[in-house]
Amino acid sequence: MTTPYPPPPPPPARGRDRTTLWGVLGIVLGLICCGVFGIVFGYLSIRDARRYGQSPLLGYLAVAFGVINIIGGAILRVTGNYPFWND
């Protein structure tokens, strides 16, 4: 008795694929100014990557840079080296 072939994978979801857009925005904002926005856009990039079957690497990088920005800013504020803290 032969086993039947498995069914083909479902086609990717239709719509706008913004995986790269969210990932790049998350990386840029996570590095430059707002770690929270980096985490949010990174999450959106990971979500869209799973939905459209792409690599979630940009999303993971955006989340990592956002977390590094938040931790680094907190360390600078605690040590008193934050340039705008003593205005």
C-alpha positions as CSV (number, residue, x, y, z in Angstrom):
1,M,0.0,0.0,0.0
2,T,1.4,3.4,-0.9
3,T,0.9,6.5,1.2
4,P,-0.5,9.5,-0.5
5,Y,1.6,12.6,-0.9
6,P,1.0,15.3,1.8
7,P,-1.1,18.3,0.7
8,P,0.8,21.3,-0.7
9,P,1.6,24.1,1.7
10,P,-1.0,26.9,1.8
11,P,-0.3,29.9,-0.3
12,P,1.1,33.0,1.6
13,A,-1.5,35.4,2.9
14,R,-2.5,38.2,0.6
15,G,-2.0,41.8,1.5
16,R,0.8,44.2,1.9
17,D,4.1,42.7,3.1
18,R,5.7,45.3,5.4
19,T,8.2,43.0,7.1
20,T,11.2,45.0,5.8
21,L,9.6,48.4,6.5
22,W,8.8,47.5,10.1
23,G,12.2,46.0,10.6
24,V,14.2,48.9,9.2
25,L,12.1,51.5,11.1
26,G,12.6,49.5,14.3
27,I,16.4,49.3,13.9
28,V,16.7,53.0,13.0
29,L,14.5,54.2,15.9
30,G,15.9,51.6,18.3
31,L,19.4,52.8,17.6
32,I,18.9,56.5,17.4
33,C,16.2,57.7,19.7
34,C,13.4,55.6,21.0
35,G,14.0,52.1,22.3
36,V,10.3,51.5,22.9
37,F,9.5,52.2,19.2
38,G,12.3,49.9,18.2
39,I,10.6,47.1,20.2
40,V,7.2,47.8,18.8
41,F,8.3,48.0,15.2
42,G,10.4,44.9,15.8
43,Y,7.4,43.0,17.0
44,L,5.4,44.1,14.0
45,S,8.2,42.9,11.7
46,I,8.4,39.5,13.4
47,R,4.6,39.2,13.1
48,D,4.5,40.0,9.4
49,A,7.5,37.7,8.7
50,R,5.6,34.8,10.2
51,R,2.5,35.7,8.3
52,Y,4.3,36.0,4.9
53,G,6.9,33.2,5.4
54,Q,9.9,35.5,5.5
55,S,13.0,35.7,7.7
56,P,12.3,37.5,11.0
57,L,15.9,38.6,11.4
58,L,15.2,42.4,11.0
59,G,12.5,42.2,13.7
60,Y,14.8,40.4,16.1
61,L,17.5,43.0,15.5
62,A,15.1,45.9,16.0
63,V,13.9,44.4,19.4
64,A,17.5,43.8,20.5
65,F,18.6,47.4,19.6
66,G,15.5,48.8,21.3
67,V,16.3,46.9,24.5
68,I,20.0,47.9,24.3
69,N,18.9,51.6,23.9
70,I,16.6,51.4,26.9
71,I,19.2,49.7,29.1
72,G,22.0,52.0,27.9
73,G,19.9,55.1,28.5
74,A,19.1,53.9,32.0
75,I,22.7,53.3,32.8
76,L,23.7,56.7,31.6
77,R,21.0,58.4,33.7
78,V,22.0,56.5,36.8
79,T,25.7,57.3,36.4
80,G,25.0,61.0,35.7
81,N,26.6,60.9,32.2
82,Y,23.3,61.6,30.4
83,P,23.9,64.9,28.6
84,F,20.4,66.4,28.9
85,W,19.7,65.2,32.4
86,N,21.2,68.1,34.3
87,D,19.6,71.0,32.3
